[in-house]
Amino acid sequence: MWQAAKPGEPSWESPWGPGRPGWHIECSAMSAQYLTFKFDIHGGGLDLIFPHHENEIAQSCAACEDSNISYWMHNGHVTQKDAKKNEEVKMSKSLGNSFTIRDVTLKYHPLALRYFLISTHYGSPLSYSLSHLEGASDAVFYIYQTLLDCEEALSRHQEASLTGGMEQNSKIGGITADARKCINKLHDEFETKMSDDLNTSNLLTGAFLEALKFINSSLTLLKKKLQKQQQLSLVQSLIETEKAVKMVLEVLGLQPLCAYREVLQQLKDKALTRAGLEEGEVLHLIKDRTVARQNKDFLRSDQIRIDLAAKGIALMDVGAETQWRPCPVKREEQAPSAAEE
């Protein structure tokens, strides 16, 4: 807190001899200047709790007895596995094992990176790995694909309702008991976990995933021939569940600024970059596979599917059509480039 002065350095007299305030003073000074001595949240890494933040509190309280910060939020460090030591080590420029956000988002969508970051509690160490980014990318693709499917189904229903003169009765059905249970559970879990020191790590599992599964199962059911009342109730259930899911995404900063179809294409483009492929090449291989299946050359057909899956491209047969989407794949961890070091 008090730095003894060397000859020729700026100093002030004190009971402990000539010296000056330690480096902690700059944070107290900036906070007081721009935020006053009372403000809500003060952040910093776990390594700053002592001595930095303790000294900051001591000197700020000495300067102003009413000094108070409502919440101290200390974040864990980003770590990466050291292959030689076989242990997690702190990511830092000095160790030459750091990556910039710009580097990461060359191959992974920013929303996938954000999902990865909030998948661990902010106060815990965050283990950086490509496998974790692969999982995060797959998770957000599933979320946005589910919401796109829901949007399109509701849009088709709205068009059918308008042409069939049903718009006046579109809400008669109310929502189903299962939908109400699903929505209430999501709201309760969201409030409980966010109130528990912003526990985002478990927020995107549990009730949130159940809500997405409910949407998908309801979409499947909606394709069947239902009585009008059942159909209206199911549609209203989808509308309300979709709203609840979007609310969670909005708060967490995971709601895309563009249309779902657009962000899904962006995620596919990133997958192609990681695979080192152009979409035209994938489509050409899909065509080759279709021909192989027609010729009952299932060995060739399976090999194309396996080879693409190994690069993070999954093929899905939907009726007579074959579509593709990104899929997680185990990738060799990369070291930072020499320029980064």
C-alpha positions as CSV (number, residue, x, y, z in Angstrom):
1,M,0.0,0.0,0.0
2,W,2.9,2.3,0.7
3,Q,6.0,2.1,-1.6
4,A,9.3,3.2,0.0
5,A,11.0,5.7,-2.3
6,K,14.5,5.2,-3.8
7,P,16.8,8.1,-4.2
8,G,15.6,10.6,-6.8
9,E,12.0,9.2,-6.9
10,P,8.9,11.3,-6.1
11,S,8.0,10.9,-2.4
12,W,6.1,12.2,0.6
13,E,7.0,12.0,4.2
14,S,5.1,9.5,6.3
15,P,5.4,7.7,9.7
16,W,7.1,4.9,7.7
17,G,9.6,7.1,6.0
18,P,9.6,8.8,2.6
19,G,7.5,7.1,-0.1
20,R,4.4,7.2,-2.2
21,P,1.1,5.2,-2.6
22,G,1.5,1.8,-4.2
23,W,0.0,0.8,-7.5
24,H,-3.4,0.2,-6.0
25,I,-4.0,3.9,-5.7
26,E,-4.7,4.3,-9.4
27,C,-7.9,2.2,-9.2
28,S,-9.2,4.1,-6.2
29,A,-8.5,7.4,-7.9
30,M,-10.2,6.4,-11.2
31,S,-13.2,4.9,-9.4
32,A,-13.6,8.0,-7.2
33,Q,-13.2,10.3,-10.2
34,Y,-15.7,8.6,-12.6
35,L,-17.9,6.5,-10.4
36,T,-17.7,8.3,-7.0
37,F,-16.9,6.3,-3.8
38,K,-20.2,4.4,-4.1
39,F,-21.0,2.2,-7.0
40,D,-22.7,-1.2,-7.7
41,I,-20.2,-3.6,-9.2
42,H,-16.4,-3.9,-9.2
43,G,-14.9,-6.6,-11.3
44,G,-11.4,-8.2,-11.6
45,G,-9.6,-11.5,-11.8
46,L,-9.4,-13.9,-8.8
47,D,-5.7,-13.1,-8.4
48,L,-6.6,-9.4,-7.6
49,I,-8.5,-10.2,-4.4
50,F,-5.3,-9.9,-2.3
51,P,-3.5,-7.6,-2.1
52,H,-4.9,-5.3,-4.8
53,H,-8.6,-5.1,-3.9
54,E,-8.0,-5.3,-0.2
55,N,-5.7,-2.4,-0.4
56,E,-8.0,-0.6,-2.7
57,I,-10.8,-0.9,-0.2
58,A,-8.6,0.2,2.7
59,Q,-7.4,3.4,1.0
60,S,-10.8,4.3,-0.5
61,C,-12.4,3.9,3.0
62,A,-9.6,6.0,4.5
63,A,-10.3,8.8,1.9
64,C,-14.1,8.6,2.3
65,E,-15.7,6.8,5.2
66,D,-18.9,6.3,3.2
67,S,-17.0,4.5,0.5
68,N,-18.9,1.3,-0.5
69,I,-19.1,-1.1,-3.4
70,S,-22.3,-3.3,-3.4
71,Y,-20.9,-6.3,-5.3
72,W,-17.4,-7.6,-6.0
73,M,-17.3,-10.0,-8.9
74,H,-14.0,-11.9,-9.4
75,N,-13.7,-13.9,-12.6
76,G,-11.7,-17.1,-13.0
77,H,-8.9,-17.3,-15.5
78,V,-8.9,-18.8,-19.0
79,T,-6.8,-21.9,-18.9
80,Q,-5.4,-24.3,-21.6
81,K,-4.0,-27.8,-21.2
82,D,-0.3,-28.0,-21.4
83,A,0.5,-31.2,-23.2
84,K,4.0,-31.5,-21.7
85,K,2.9,-30.9,-18.1
86,N,-0.5,-32.7,-18.7
87,E,-2.2,-30.0,-16.6
88,E,-4.2,-26.8,-17.1
89,V,-2.2,-23.6,-17.1
90,K,-3.3,-20.0,-17.1
91,M,-3.6,-18.5,-20.6
92,S,-1.4,-15.4,-20.9
93,K,0.7,-13.5,-23.4
94,S,3.9,-14.0,-21.3
95,L,3.5,-17.8,-21.6
96,G,2.8,-17.5,-25.3
97,N,-0.3,-19.6,-25.1
98,S,-3.0,-17.0,-25.7
99,F,-5.4,-16.5,-28.5
100,T,-7.3,-13.3,-29.4
101,I,-11.0,-13.2,-29.9
102,R,-10.3,-12.3,-33.5
103,D,-8.3,-15.5,-34.0
104,V,-11.0,-17.7,-32.5
105,T,-13.9,-16.1,-34.5
106,L,-12.1,-16.8,-37.8
107,K,-13.3,-20.4,-37.4
108,Y,-16.0,-20.2,-34.8
109,H,-19.1,-18.0,-34.8
110,P,-19.1,-15.2,-32.1
111,L,-22.3,-16.5,-30.7
112,A,-20.8,-20.0,-30.3
113,L,-17.8,-18.3,-28.5
114,R,-20.3,-16.5,-26.2
115,Y,-22.1,-19.7,-25.4
116,F,-18.8,-21.3,-24.6
117,L,-17.8,-18.5,-22.2
118,I,-21.1,-18.5,-20.3
119,S,-21.1,-22.3,-20.1
120,T,-18.8,-22.0,-17.1
121,H,-19.5,-19.9,-14.0
122,Y,-17.7,-16.6,-14.3
123,G,-15.9,-17.2,-11.0
124,S,-14.5,-20.6,-12.1
125,P,-11.5,-21.3,-14.4
126,L,-12.5,-21.6,-18.0
127,S,-10.7,-24.4,-19.9
128,Y,-10.2,-23.3,-23.5
129,S,-10.1,-26.1,-26.1
130,L,-11.3,-26.7,-29.6
131,S,-13.5,-29.6,-28.4
132,H,-15.4,-27.2,-26.1
133,L,-15.8,-24.7,-29.0
134,E,-17.1,-27.6,-31.2
135,G,-19.7,-28.4,-28.6
136,A,-20.7,-24.8,-28.2
137,S,-21.1,-24.4,-31.9
138,D,-23.2,-27.5,-32.1
139,A,-25.4,-26.3,-29.2
140,V,-26.2,-22.9,-30.7
141,F,-26.9,-24.5,-34.1
142,Y,-29.5,-26.8,-32.5
143,I,-31.1,-23.8,-30.7
144,Y,-31.4,-21.7,-33.8
145,Q,-32.5,-24.5,-36.0
146,T,-35.3,-25.4,-33.5
147,L,-36.4,-21.7,-33.4
148,L,-36.3,-21.4,-37.2
149,D,-38.4,-24.6,-37.5
150,C,-40.9,-23.1,-35.0
151,E,-41.1,-19.8,-36.8
152,E,-41.7,-21.4,-40.1
153,A,-44.4,-23.7,-38.7
154,L,-46.2,-20.9,-37.0
155,S,-46.0,-18.8,-40.2
156,R,-47.6,-21.6,-42.2
157,H,-50.3,-22.0,-39.6
158,Q,-51.0,-18.2,-39.6
159,E,-51.3,-18.2,-43.4
160,A,-53.7,-21.2,-43.3
161,S,-55.7,-19.5,-40.6
162,L,-56.1,-16.3,-42.6
163,T,-57.2,-18.1,-45.8
164,G,-59.5,-20.4,-43.8
165,G,-61.2,-17.6,-41.9
166,M,-59.9,-18.8,-38.5
167,E,-58.0,-15.7,-37.4
168,Q,-60.8,-14.7,-35.0
169,N,-60.4,-18.0,-33.1
170,S,-56.7,-18.4,-33.2
171,K,-56.3,-18.2,-29.4
172,I,-59.4,-20.1,-28.3
173,G,-57.4,-23.3,-27.5
174,G,-55.2,-21.8,-24.8
175,I,-51.9,-23.6,-24.1
176,T,-51.6,-27.2,-23.0
177,A,-50.9,-28.3,-19.5
178,D,-47.5,-29.7,-20.6
179,A,-46.6,-26.3,-22.2
180,R,-47.6,-24.4,-19.0
181,K,-45.5,-26.8,-16.9
182,C,-42.5,-26.4,-19.3
183,I,-42.7,-22.6,-19.4
184,N,-43.2,-22.3,-15.6
185,K,-40.2,-24.6,-15.0
186,L,-38.1,-22.5,-17.4
187,H,-39.0,-19.2,-15.7
188,D,-38.4,-20.6,-12.2
189,E,-35.1,-22.2,-13.1
190,F,-34.0,-19.0,-14.9
191,E,-34.8,-16.8,-11.9
192,T,-33.2,-19.2,-9.4
193,K,-30.0,-19.7,-11.3
194,M,-29.5,-16.0,-12.3
195,S,-30.2,-15.0,-8.6
196,D,-27.5,-17.5,-7.5
197,D,-24.5,-15.3,-8.4
198,L,-25.3,-15.4,-12.1
199,N,-25.0,-19.1,-12.4
200,T,-25.1,-19.2,-16.2
201,S,-23.2,-22.5,-16.3
202,N,-26.3,-24.6,-15.7
203,L,-28.8,-22.3,-17.3
204,L,-28.6,-23.6,-20.8
205,T,-29.3,-27.2,-19.7
206,G,-32.2,-28.5,-17.7
207,A,-35.4,-26.6,-18.3
208,F,-34.0,-24.7,-21.2
209,L,-33.2,-27.9,-23.1
210,E,-36.5,-29.3,-22.1
211,A,-38.3,-26.3,-23.6
212,L,-36.4,-26.9,-26.9
213,K,-37.3,-30.6,-26.9
214,F,-41.0,-29.6,-26.2
215,I,-40.9,-27.3,-29.2
216,N,-39.5,-30.1,-31.5
217,S,-42.0,-32.7,-30.3
218,S,-44.9,-30.2,-30.7
219,L,-43.7,-29.5,-34.2
220,T,-43.8,-33.2,-35.0
221,L,-47.3,-33.5,-33.5
222,L,-48.5,-30.4,-35.4
223,K,-47.8,-32.2,-38.7
224,K,-50.4,-34.9,-37.8
225,K,-54.1,-34.6,-38.5
226,L,-55.6,-33.0,-35.4
227,Q,-58.9,-31.7,-34.3
228,K,-59.2,-27.9,-34.8
229,Q,-59.2,-27.3,-31.0
230,Q,-56.1,-29.5,-30.5
231,Q,-54.3,-27.7,-33.3
232,L,-55.1,-24.2,-32.0
233,S,-54.0,-25.2,-28.5
234,L,-50.7,-26.7,-29.8
235,V,-50.0,-23.5,-31.9
236,Q,-50.6,-21.3,-28.9
237,S,-48.3,-23.5,-26.8
238,L,-45.6,-23.1,-29.3
239,I,-46.0,-19.4,-29.4
240,E,-45.7,-19.1,-25.6
241,T,-42.8,-21.5,-25.3
242,E,-40.9,-19.8,-28.1
243,K,-41.3,-16.5,-26.2
244,A,-39.9,-18.0,-23.0
245,V,-36.9,-19.5,-24.8
246,K,-36.2,-16.1,-26.6
247,M,-36.4,-14.3,-23.2
248,V,-33.5,-16.4,-21.9
249,L,-31.5,-15.9,-25.1
250,E,-32.0,-12.1,-24.9
251,V,-30.8,-11.8,-21.4
252,L,-27.7,-13.9,-22.1
253,G,-26.9,-12.1,-25.3
254,L,-27.4,-15.2,-27.4
255,Q,-30.4,-13.9,-29.4
256,P,-28.9,-13.2,-32.9
257,L,-29.4,-9.7,-34.5
258,C,-30.1,-11.3,-37.8
259,A,-32.7,-13.9,-38.9
260,Y,-32.3,-17.5,-37.7
261,R,-31.8,-18.7,-41.3
262,E,-29.0,-16.2,-41.8
263,V,-27.1,-17.1,-38.5
264,L,-27.5,-20.8,-39.3
265,Q,-25.8,-20.2,-42.7
266,Q,-23.1,-18.3,-40.9
267,L,-22.5,-21.3,-38.6
268,K,-22.4,-23.6,-41.7
269,D,-19.9,-21.3,-43.3
270,K,-17.6,-21.4,-40.2
271,A,-17.9,-25.2,-40.3
272,L,-16.8,-25.2,-43.9
273,T,-13.8,-23.1,-43.0
274,R,-12.8,-25.5,-40.3
275,A,-13.2,-28.4,-42.7
276,G,-11.3,-26.7,-45.5
277,L,-14.1,-27.2,-47.9
278,E,-16.4,-25.1,-50.1
279,E,-20.1,-25.7,-50.0
280,G,-20.0,-26.7,-53.7
281,E,-17.6,-29.5,-52.8
282,V,-20.0,-30.8,-50.1
283,L,-23.0,-30.6,-52.5
284,H,-20.9,-32.5,-55.2
285,L,-20.1,-35.2,-52.6
286,I,-23.8,-35.4,-51.7
287,K,-24.6,-35.9,-55.4
288,D,-22.0,-38.6,-55.6
289,R,-23.4,-40.3,-52.6
290,T,-27.0,-40.2,-54.0
291,V,-25.7,-41.9,-57.2
292,A,-23.9,-44.5,-55.1
293,R,-27.0,-45.3,-53.2
294,Q,-29.1,-45.6,-56.4
295,N,-26.5,-48.0,-57.7
296,K,-26.6,-49.9,-54.3
297,D,-22.9,-49.1,-53.8
298,F,-23.4,-48.7,-50.0
299,L,-19.7,-49.0,-49.3
300,R,-19.0,-45.8,-51.3
301,S,-22.1,-44.1,-49.9
302,D,-21.1,-44.8,-46.3
303,Q,-17.5,-43.8,-46.9
304,I,-18.6,-40.4,-48.2
305,R,-20.7,-39.9,-45.1
306,I,-17.9,-41.0,-42.7
307,D,-15.3,-38.8,-44.4
308,L,-17.4,-35.7,-44.2
309,A,-18.4,-36.4,-40.6
310,A,-14.7,-36.6,-39.7
311,K,-14.4,-33.1,-41.0
312,G,-17.4,-31.8,-39.1
313,I,-20.0,-32.1,-41.8
314,A,-23.0,-34.3,-41.0
315,L,-25.3,-35.6,-43.8
316,M,-29.1,-36.1,-43.1
317,D,-31.4,-37.9,-45.4
318,V,-34.8,-36.1,-45.3
319,G,-37.2,-38.0,-47.5
320,A,-35.6,-38.2,-51.0
321,E,-33.3,-35.2,-50.2
322,T,-30.0,-35.2,-48.4
323,Q,-29.1,-32.1,-46.4
324,W,-26.0,-31.2,-44.4
325,R,-25.3,-29.5,-41.1
326,P,-22.2,-28.9,-38.9
327,C,-21.4,-31.6,-36.4
328,P,-18.8,-31.6,-33.5
329,V,-15.6,-33.3,-34.3
330,K,-12.4,-33.9,-32.2
331,R,-9.8,-31.5,-33.5
332,E,-6.1,-31.4,-32.7
333,E,-5.4,-28.5,-30.3
334,Q,-3.5,-25.7,-31.8
335,A,-0.6,-23.7,-30.4
336,P,-0.6,-19.9,-30.9
337,S,1.3,-18.6,-33.9
338,A,4.8,-17.1,-33.6
339,A,3.3,-13.7,-34.2
340,E,1.0,-14.1,-31.3
341,E,3.8,-15.1,-29.0
